[in-house]
Amino acid sequence: MSLLTRGRHRVTVYPAVDAVDGDGNPCQAASPTGCTAYATIQPLSSEETEALGLQTTESYRLHFTDSRVIGPGSQICWLGERWSVDGFPKRHTGSRRTEHLEYRIRRA
């Protein structure tokens, strides 16, 4: 068993679905129903948040223990709070055993 297959945190995932905004334009929004998943969540270093210009926003990196794929517009409920998925996942493809997707989440 690898560290990549064990998740310490139980989260609820609200994947992005097609929706219509108040002006009638198509957009992506978080689904009203969620599903449970296990994930590893770690804070971003100060250099990473400084490079993005997000010094006032609380940001974390998230890695699911399964091969779950979500996109921008999705939300995560972790420790009773909603977090937004920030952009597309970062793909780590060093080897078959260590390949995984890494997401950046920020407070919704």
C-alpha positions as a Markdown table, in Angstrom:
| # | Residue | x | y | z |
|---|---|---|---|---|
| 1 | Met | 0.0 | 0.0 | 0.0 |
| 2 | Ser | 1.3 | 3.4 | -1.0 |
| 3 | Leu | 0.9 | 6.8 | 0.6 |
| 4 | Leu | -0.9 | 7.8 | -2.5 |
| 5 | Thr | -3.7 | 5.2 | -1.9 |
| 6 | Arg | -4.4 | 6.2 | 1.7 |
| 7 | Gly | -6.4 | 9.3 | 2.5 |
| 8 | Arg | -6.8 | 10.7 | 6.0 |
| 9 | His | -9.6 | 13.1 | 5.3 |
| 10 | Arg | -13.2 | 12.1 | 4.4 |
| 11 | Val | -14.6 | 14.8 | 2.1 |
| 12 | Thr | -17.9 | 15.3 | 0.2 |
| 13 | Val | -17.4 | 16.0 | -3.5 |
| 14 | Tyr | -19.8 | 18.2 | -5.4 |
| 15 | Pro | -18.8 | 17.8 | -9.1 |
| 16 | Ala | -19.4 | 20.5 | -11.6 |
| 17 | Val | -22.5 | 20.2 | -13.7 |
| 18 | Asp | -23.9 | 22.2 | -16.6 |
| 19 | Ala | -26.2 | 25.0 | -15.4 |
| 20 | Val | -27.6 | 28.4 | -16.5 |
| 21 | Asp | -26.7 | 31.6 | -14.7 |
| 22 | Gly | -29.1 | 34.4 | -13.8 |
| 23 | Asp | -28.7 | 36.0 | -17.3 |
| 24 | Gly | -29.6 | 32.8 | -19.1 |
| 25 | Asn | -26.0 | 31.9 | -20.1 |
| 26 | Pro | -24.7 | 28.4 | -19.8 |
| 27 | Cys | -22.1 | 27.8 | -17.1 |
| 28 | Gln | -20.6 | 25.2 | -14.8 |
| 29 | Ala | -21.8 | 25.0 | -11.2 |
| 30 | Ala | -21.4 | 22.6 | -8.3 |
| 31 | Ser | -23.9 | 19.8 | -8.2 |
| 32 | Pro | -26.5 | 20.0 | -5.4 |
| 33 | Thr | -25.8 | 16.4 | -4.4 |
| 34 | Gly | -22.4 | 15.1 | -3.4 |
| 35 | Cys | -20.6 | 11.9 | -2.9 |
| 36 | Thr | -18.1 | 10.8 | -0.3 |
| 37 | Ala | -14.4 | 10.3 | -1.0 |
| 38 | Tyr | -11.1 | 10.0 | 0.9 |
| 39 | Ala | -8.3 | 12.4 | 0.2 |
| 40 | Thr | -5.0 | 13.7 | 1.3 |
| 41 | Ile | -5.0 | 17.5 | 1.9 |
| 42 | Gln | -1.9 | 19.6 | 2.6 |
| 43 | Pro | -1.4 | 23.3 | 2.9 |
| 44 | Leu | 0.4 | 25.1 | 0.0 |
| 45 | Ser | 3.8 | 26.6 | 0.8 |
| 46 | Ser | 4.0 | 30.4 | 1.0 |
| 47 | Glu | 6.1 | 30.5 | -2.2 |
| 48 | Glu | 3.3 | 28.8 | -4.2 |
| 49 | Thr | 0.6 | 31.1 | -2.9 |
| 50 | Glu | 2.9 | 34.2 | -3.4 |
| 51 | Ala | 3.5 | 33.2 | -7.0 |
| 52 | Leu | -0.2 | 33.2 | -7.6 |
| 53 | Gly | -0.9 | 36.4 | -5.9 |
| 54 | Leu | -3.2 | 34.7 | -3.4 |
| 55 | Gln | -1.6 | 35.8 | -0.1 |
| 56 | Thr | -5.0 | 36.6 | 1.5 |
| 57 | Thr | -6.7 | 33.4 | 0.4 |
| 58 | Glu | -6.4 | 30.1 | 2.3 |
| 59 | Ser | -5.3 | 27.4 | -0.3 |
| 60 | Tyr | -4.6 | 23.7 | 0.0 |
| 61 | Arg | -3.5 | 20.9 | -2.4 |
| 62 | Leu | -5.8 | 17.9 | -2.5 |
| 63 | His | -5.2 | 14.4 | -3.8 |
| 64 | Phe | -7.9 | 11.7 | -4.0 |
| 65 | Thr | -7.0 | 8.2 | -3.1 |
| 66 | Asp | -9.0 | 6.8 | -6.1 |
| 67 | Ser | -8.8 | 7.9 | -9.7 |
| 68 | Arg | -11.6 | 10.4 | -9.3 |
| 69 | Val | -11.5 | 13.3 | -11.8 |
| 70 | Ile | -13.2 | 16.6 | -11.2 |
| 71 | Gly | -12.9 | 20.0 | -12.8 |
| 72 | Pro | -13.2 | 23.7 | -12.3 |
| 73 | Gly | -16.6 | 24.6 | -10.8 |
| 74 | Ser | -16.6 | 21.6 | -8.5 |
| 75 | Gln | -16.7 | 22.1 | -4.7 |
| 76 | Ile | -15.4 | 20.0 | -1.7 |
| 77 | Cys | -16.9 | 20.0 | 1.8 |
| 78 | Trp | -14.0 | 19.4 | 4.2 |
| 79 | Leu | -14.3 | 19.9 | 8.0 |
| 80 | Gly | -17.8 | 21.3 | 7.6 |
| 81 | Glu | -16.7 | 24.1 | 5.2 |
| 82 | Arg | -17.1 | 24.5 | 1.4 |
| 83 | Trp | -13.9 | 24.7 | -0.7 |
| 84 | Ser | -13.8 | 25.5 | -4.5 |
| 85 | Val | -11.6 | 23.6 | -6.9 |
| 86 | Asp | -9.2 | 26.2 | -8.4 |
| 87 | Gly | -8.5 | 25.4 | -12.1 |
| 88 | Phe | -7.7 | 22.1 | -13.7 |
| 89 | Pro | -5.7 | 19.4 | -11.9 |
| 90 | Lys | -1.9 | 19.1 | -12.1 |
| 91 | Arg | -0.9 | 15.7 | -13.5 |
| 92 | His | 2.0 | 13.8 | -11.9 |
| 93 | Thr | 3.1 | 11.1 | -14.3 |
| 94 | Gly | 6.5 | 10.0 | -12.9 |
| 95 | Ser | 5.6 | 6.3 | -13.0 |
| 96 | Arg | 2.5 | 4.1 | -13.1 |
| 97 | Arg | 2.7 | 3.6 | -9.3 |
| 98 | Thr | 3.0 | 7.2 | -8.4 |
| 99 | Glu | 1.0 | 8.9 | -11.1 |
| 100 | His | -1.9 | 11.0 | -9.7 |
| 101 | Leu | -3.9 | 14.2 | -10.1 |
| 102 | Glu | -3.3 | 17.1 | -7.7 |
| 103 | Tyr | -6.0 | 19.7 | -7.2 |
| 104 | Arg | -5.7 | 23.2 | -5.7 |
| 105 | Ile | -8.7 | 24.1 | -3.4 |
| 106 | Arg | -9.5 | 27.5 | -1.8 |
| 107 | Arg | -12.2 | 28.6 | 0.5 |
| 108 | Ala | -15.5 | 29.1 | -1.3 |
